[in-house]
């Protein structure tokens, strides 16, 4: 949700309240019978309530904004389109494609917001695109995280979402609503695992990771580490990284995780893995760009998989074993409407922004 003070909305709320108060006074009193002193008292009470209302809305925004940042682990305002000195990737020249008419409503994963925000800055008219402005509805470009973005797309509340591929549950939810996804690949990314930097384990085989998350391996000593139990963090169902974990497991059954081992946000899983009390035994997962570019100052190290580190080069040449495409997804019935924009994302200009953001562009034909 955007800052309601910045948008002037509490001023409107205050006016509404004052108007409502006036209507109530008119309905209940005959002004001719009210003394000037009583009228002043009514006005004073109304003013005090209006000020309290104004301050409460602002306080609520500050509180919820703090929760969002804490949960995500990153402040998306740093990547807001058209913000001076933002961290967005840019083209060397104006984009050849421009959104001229009704703006497509965009949503998506936290980790992909810097990318589609750069698309917006390149192709949308200059404006105020607040990534948190969901409830107020004044921004066409927001980030609600993967699970909610899929839900909003299914329910027609957004037009294009930027996410990893859907989970089985998300596909089933779409089918129940009679919705089909059209998935346009726009780049490649690595699914990565990390441990506390004090953990001596540097590399794991893919099968060892599967065994850790199935519960077959429970002690670091079994994979070359110290004699410590393994605390394997997971993410909530429907999140992009949890879906990637489920896909990575193949035919193995993913073990159930205690509630306290399932941090809500991607920032939470990194923070918990890096926490001192977990420095000996924790393992977590995320996507490479988020963990290495968007998050700073956490005491984690990325684990090699099959002896290969997750880098731009190993993602591009396919030697890192857990890589996948990420997508711009719209509903099948509206794909043609947004096809020119989607085609531009796959063009040289769009792929330049993918690369300059820090992701791996699609291989050229």
C-alpha positions as CSV (number, residue, x, y, z in Angstrom):
1,X,0.0,0.0,0.0
2,X,1.3,3.4,-0.9
3,X,1.9,6.2,1.6
4,X,-1.6,7.7,2.1
5,X,-0.2,10.9,3.4
6,X,2.0,11.4,0.3
7,X,-1.0,10.7,-1.9
8,X,-3.2,13.2,0.0
9,X,-5.8,10.6,0.9
10,X,-6.0,11.3,4.7
11,X,-6.9,14.9,3.7
12,X,-9.8,13.5,1.8
13,X,-10.7,11.2,4.7
14,X,-10.6,14.1,7.0
15,X,-12.9,16.1,4.7
16,X,-15.3,13.1,4.6
17,X,-15.3,12.9,8.3
18,X,-16.0,16.6,8.8
19,X,-18.8,16.4,6.2
20,X,-20.3,13.4,8.0
21,X,-20.0,15.1,11.3
22,X,-21.8,18.1,9.9
23,X,-24.6,16.0,8.6
24,X,-25.0,14.3,12.0
25,X,-25.1,17.7,13.8
26,X,-27.7,19.0,11.3
27,X,-29.8,15.9,11.8
28,X,-29.7,16.0,15.6
29,X,-29.8,19.7,16.4
30,X,-31.6,22.8,15.6
31,X,-28.7,25.2,15.1
32,X,-30.9,28.1,16.2
33,X,-31.0,26.5,19.7
34,X,-27.2,26.0,19.9
35,X,-25.2,28.6,21.7
36,X,-22.0,29.9,20.1
37,X,-20.0,28.3,22.9
38,X,-21.5,24.8,22.1
39,X,-20.9,25.3,18.4
40,X,-17.3,26.0,19.2
41,X,-17.1,22.9,21.3
42,X,-18.5,20.8,18.5
43,X,-16.0,22.3,16.0
44,X,-13.2,21.7,18.5
45,X,-14.1,18.1,19.0
46,X,-14.5,17.5,15.3
47,X,-11.0,19.0,14.7
48,X,-9.4,16.8,17.4
49,X,-11.0,13.7,15.9
50,X,-9.9,14.7,12.4
51,X,-6.3,15.2,13.6
52,X,-6.4,11.8,15.4
53,X,-7.7,10.1,12.3
54,X,-5.0,11.7,10.1
55,X,-2.3,10.6,12.5
56,X,-3.7,7.1,12.9
57,X,-3.7,6.6,9.1
58,X,-0.1,7.8,8.9
59,X,0.9,5.6,11.8
60,X,-0.8,2.6,10.3
61,X,1.1,3.2,7.0
62,X,4.5,3.5,8.8
63,X,3.8,0.3,10.8
64,X,2.6,-1.8,7.8
65,X,5.4,-0.5,5.6
66,X,7.9,-1.6,8.2
67,X,6.3,-5.1,8.3
68,X,6.5,-5.4,4.5
69,X,10.2,-4.4,4.5
70,X,11.0,-6.8,7.3
71,X,9.1,-9.7,5.7
72,X,10.7,-9.2,2.3
73,X,14.1,-8.3,3.5
74,X,14.3,-5.4,1.0
75,X,12.9,-2.0,0.4
76,X,11.3,-2.0,-3.0
77,X,11.1,1.8,-3.1
78,X,14.8,1.6,-4.0
79,X,13.7,0.2,-7.3
80,X,10.6,2.4,-7.9
81,X,10.2,3.5,-11.6
82,X,11.0,7.2,-12.3
83,X,12.4,7.7,-8.8
84,X,15.6,9.9,-8.9
85,X,18.7,7.8,-8.3
86,X,16.8,4.5,-8.3
87,X,18.7,1.2,-8.7
88,X,16.9,0.3,-11.9
89,X,18.7,-0.9,-15.1
90,X,18.3,1.4,-18.0
91,X,18.7,1.4,-21.8
92,X,21.2,3.6,-23.6
93,X,18.4,5.1,-25.8
94,X,14.6,5.4,-25.6
95,X,12.8,2.1,-26.0
96,X,11.3,1.3,-29.4
97,X,8.1,0.1,-27.8
98,X,5.9,2.4,-25.7
99,X,2.7,1.7,-23.8
100,X,0.4,4.4,-25.2
101,X,-3.1,3.5,-24.1
102,X,-4.5,1.8,-21.0
103,X,-1.6,0.7,-18.8
104,X,-1.4,-3.1,-18.1
105,X,-1.6,-3.7,-14.4
106,X,1.6,-5.5,-13.3
107,X,2.4,-7.6,-10.2
108,X,4.9,-10.2,-9.2
109,X,7.6,-11.7,-7.1
110,X,9.8,-9.5,-4.8
111,X,12.9,-10.8,-6.6
112,X,11.6,-9.8,-10.0
113,X,10.3,-6.4,-9.2
114,X,13.6,-4.6,-10.1
115,X,13.3,-6.2,-13.6
116,X,9.7,-5.4,-14.4
117,X,10.0,-2.0,-12.8
118,X,12.8,-1.3,-15.4
119,X,10.4,-2.4,-18.1
120,X,7.9,0.2,-16.8
121,X,10.5,3.0,-16.7
122,X,11.5,2.2,-20.3
123,X,8.0,1.9,-21.8
124,X,5.3,3.5,-19.5
125,X,4.5,7.2,-19.3
126,X,6.2,8.9,-16.4
127,X,4.1,8.6,-13.3
128,X,3.8,7.6,-9.7
129,X,4.1,3.8,-9.5
130,X,4.2,2.8,-5.9
131,X,5.0,-1.0,-5.5
132,X,3.0,-1.2,-2.3
133,X,-0.1,0.7,-3.5
134,X,-2.5,-2.3,-3.7
135,X,-5.4,-1.4,-1.3
136,X,-5.6,2.1,-2.5
137,X,-5.6,1.0,-6.2
138,X,-3.7,4.1,-7.5
139,X,-0.7,2.3,-9.0
140,X,-0.7,0.0,-12.0
141,X,2.6,-1.5,-10.9
142,X,2.9,-3.3,-7.6
143,X,4.6,-6.3,-6.0
144,X,2.5,-8.5,-3.7
145,X,4.8,-11.6,-3.8
146,X,4.4,-14.7,-5.9
147,X,1.5,-16.4,-4.2
148,X,-0.8,-13.3,-4.1
149,X,0.2,-12.3,-7.6
150,X,-1.1,-15.6,-8.9
151,X,-4.3,-15.2,-6.9
152,X,-4.8,-11.7,-8.2
153,X,-4.2,-12.8,-11.8
154,X,-6.7,-15.6,-11.4
155,X,-9.3,-13.2,-10.0
156,X,-8.8,-10.6,-12.7
157,X,-7.2,-8.0,-10.4
158,X,-4.0,-7.7,-12.4
159,X,-3.0,-8.3,-16.0
160,X,0.6,-9.6,-16.2
161,X,2.6,-11.2,-13.4
162,X,6.3,-11.7,-13.2
163,X,7.0,-15.0,-11.4
164,X,8.5,-18.5,-11.4
165,X,6.3,-21.2,-12.9
166,X,3.1,-22.0,-11.1
167,X,2.7,-24.7,-8.4
168,X,0.3,-27.6,-8.9
169,X,-2.1,-25.9,-6.5
170,X,-2.0,-22.6,-8.4
171,X,-2.7,-24.4,-11.7
172,X,-5.7,-26.2,-9.9
173,X,-6.9,-22.9,-8.5
174,X,-6.9,-21.4,-12.0
175,X,-8.7,-24.3,-13.5
176,X,-11.5,-24.0,-10.9
177,X,-12.0,-20.4,-12.1
178,X,-11.9,-21.4,-15.7
179,X,-8.6,-19.6,-16.2
180,X,-5.6,-20.8,-18.2
181,X,-2.1,-19.3,-18.0
182,X,-0.1,-18.1,-20.9
183,X,3.6,-18.1,-19.9
184,X,6.1,-16.1,-21.8
185,X,9.8,-16.9,-20.8
186,X,11.8,-13.7,-20.2
187,X,15.0,-14.8,-18.5
188,X,16.8,-17.5,-16.6
189,X,17.7,-17.8,-12.9
190,X,19.4,-20.2,-10.5
191,X,17.7,-21.8,-7.5
192,X,20.3,-21.7,-4.8
193,X,21.0,-23.1,-1.3
194,X,22.9,-21.3,1.4
195,X,24.3,-22.0,4.9
196,X,25.8,-19.8,7.5
197,X,29.3,-18.6,6.5
198,X,30.8,-20.5,9.5
199,X,29.4,-23.8,8.2
200,X,32.4,-25.7,6.8
201,X,30.3,-27.4,4.0
202,X,31.1,-25.8,0.7
203,X,29.4,-28.1,-1.8
204,X,26.5,-30.6,-1.8
205,X,25.4,-33.1,-4.4
206,X,21.9,-32.5,-5.8
207,X,20.9,-35.9,-4.4
208,X,22.2,-34.9,-1.0
209,X,20.1,-31.8,-1.0
210,X,17.0,-33.9,-1.9
211,X,17.9,-36.3,1.0
212,X,18.2,-33.4,3.4
213,X,14.8,-32.1,2.5
214,X,13.2,-35.5,2.5
215,X,14.5,-36.1,6.0
216,X,16.8,-39.0,5.0
217,X,19.9,-37.0,5.9
218,X,19.6,-35.2,9.3
219,X,23.2,-34.6,10.4
220,X,25.9,-32.4,8.7
221,X,28.4,-35.1,9.4
222,X,26.8,-37.2,6.7
223,X,27.7,-34.7,4.0
224,X,31.2,-33.8,5.2
225,X,30.3,-31.3,7.9
226,X,30.5,-31.3,11.7
227,X,28.4,-33.5,14.0
228,X,25.4,-31.1,14.1
229,X,21.8,-31.7,13.3
230,X,20.5,-30.1,10.1
231,X,17.8,-27.4,10.4
232,X,16.3,-27.2,6.9
233,X,14.2,-24.1,6.5
234,X,11.3,-24.0,4.0
235,X,8.9,-21.3,2.7
236,X,5.1,-21.1,2.7
237,X,3.1,-23.1,0.1
238,X,2.6,-21.2,-3.1
239,X,5.8,-19.0,-2.8
240,X,8.0,-19.1,-5.8
241,X,11.0,-20.6,-4.0
242,X,8.9,-23.2,-2.2
243,X,7.5,-24.3,-5.6
244,X,11.1,-24.5,-7.0
245,X,12.0,-26.7,-4.0
246,X,9.1,-29.0,-4.7
247,X,10.1,-29.3,-8.3
248,X,13.7,-30.0,-7.4
249,X,12.6,-32.9,-5.1
250,X,11.5,-34.9,-8.2
251,X,9.9,-38.1,-7.0
252,X,11.1,-37.7,-3.4
253,X,8.5,-36.6,-0.8
254,X,9.3,-33.3,0.8
255,X,9.3,-33.6,4.6
256,X,6.9,-31.6,6.7
257,X,8.6,-28.6,8.3
258,X,7.7,-27.2,11.8
259,X,5.9,-23.9,11.6
260,X,8.9,-22.1,13.2
261,X,11.0,-23.4,10.3
262,X,8.9,-21.7,7.6
263,X,9.6,-18.0,7.5
264,X,7.0,-16.0,5.8
265,X,9.2,-13.8,3.5
266,X,12.3,-14.5,1.5
267,X,14.2,-12.0,3.7
268,X,13.1,-14.2,6.7
269,X,14.7,-17.4,5.4
270,X,18.0,-15.6,4.9
271,X,17.8,-13.8,8.3
272,X,17.0,-17.1,10.1
273,X,19.8,-19.0,8.3
274,X,22.3,-16.2,9.2
275,X,21.2,-16.0,12.8
276,X,23.8,-16.8,15.4
277,X,21.7,-19.5,17.1
278,X,21.5,-21.3,13.7
279,X,25.0,-20.8,12.5
280,X,26.0,-24.4,13.0
281,X,23.1,-26.2,11.4
282,X,20.8,-24.1,9.2
283,X,20.3,-24.4,5.5
284,X,17.9,-22.3,3.4
285,X,17.1,-21.5,-0.2
286,X,16.2,-18.7,-2.5
287,X,17.0,-17.3,-6.0
288,X,20.5,-16.1,-6.8
289,X,19.7,-12.5,-7.7
290,X,17.6,-11.9,-4.6
291,X,20.2,-13.5,-2.2
292,X,23.3,-11.9,-3.8
293,X,22.1,-8.5,-5.2
294,X,19.0,-7.4,-3.3
295,X,20.1,-8.6,0.2
296,X,23.2,-7.3,1.8
297,X,25.1,-7.8,5.1
298,X,23.9,-11.3,5.9
299,X,26.4,-13.9,7.1
300,X,25.5,-16.6,4.6
301,X,27.4,-18.4,1.8
302,X,26.0,-20.0,-1.3
303,X,26.6,-23.8,-1.5
304,X,28.0,-25.3,-4.7
305,X,25.7,-28.0,-6.2
306,X,27.6,-30.9,-7.8
307,X,30.7,-28.9,-7.4
308,X,29.4,-25.9,-9.5
309,X,28.8,-22.4,-8.0
310,X,25.7,-20.5,-9.2
311,X,27.0,-17.7,-11.3
312,X,25.7,-15.9,-14.4
313,X,28.1,-17.9,-16.5
314,X,27.1,-21.3,-15.1
315,X,23.4,-20.4,-15.4
316,X,24.0,-19.4,-19.1
317,X,25.9,-22.5,-20.1
318,X,23.7,-24.8,-18.1
319,X,26.5,-26.3,-15.9
320,X,24.8,-25.2,-12.7
321,X,22.2,-28.0,-12.2
322,X,19.2,-26.1,-10.8
323,X,18.3,-23.4,-13.3
324,X,14.9,-22.5,-14.7
325,X,13.2,-19.8,-16.8
326,X,11.0,-17.2,-15.1
327,X,8.0,-15.8,-16.9
328,X,5.7,-12.9,-17.7
329,X,2.3,-14.6,-17.3
330,X,-1.1,-13.4,-18.4
331,X,-4.4,-15.3,-18.8
332,X,-4.8,-17.1,-22.1
333,X,-7.9,-15.1,-23.0
334,X,-6.0,-11.8,-22.8
335,X,-2.7,-12.9,-24.2
336,X,-3.2,-11.2,-27.6
337,X,-4.0,-7.9,-25.9
338,X,-0.6,-7.9,-24.2
339,X,1.4,-9.7,-26.9
340,X,3.2,-6.6,-28.3
341,X,4.5,-5.8,-24.7
342,X,5.4,-9.4,-24.1
343,X,7.2,-9.6,-27.5
344,X,9.2,-6.5,-26.6
345,X,10.4,-8.2,-23.3
346,X,11.9,-10.9,-25.4
347,X,13.5,-8.4,-27.8
348,X,17.1,-7.2,-27.7
349,X,16.0,-4.2,-25.7
350,X,14.0,-6.2,-23.2
351,X,16.8,-8.8,-22.8
352,X,19.3,-6.0,-22.3
353,X,17.3,-4.9,-19.3
354,X,17.2,-8.5,-18.1
355,X,21.0,-8.7,-18.3
356,X,21.7,-5.3,-16.8
357,X,19.3,-6.0,-13.9
358,X,21.5,-9.0,-13.1
359,X,19.6,-11.9,-14.5
360,X,20.5,-14.2,-17.3
361,X,18.9,-13.4,-20.6
362,X,17.3,-16.0,-22.8
363,X,19.6,-17.8,-25.2
364,X,19.6,-16.3,-28.7
365,X,18.2,-18.5,-31.5
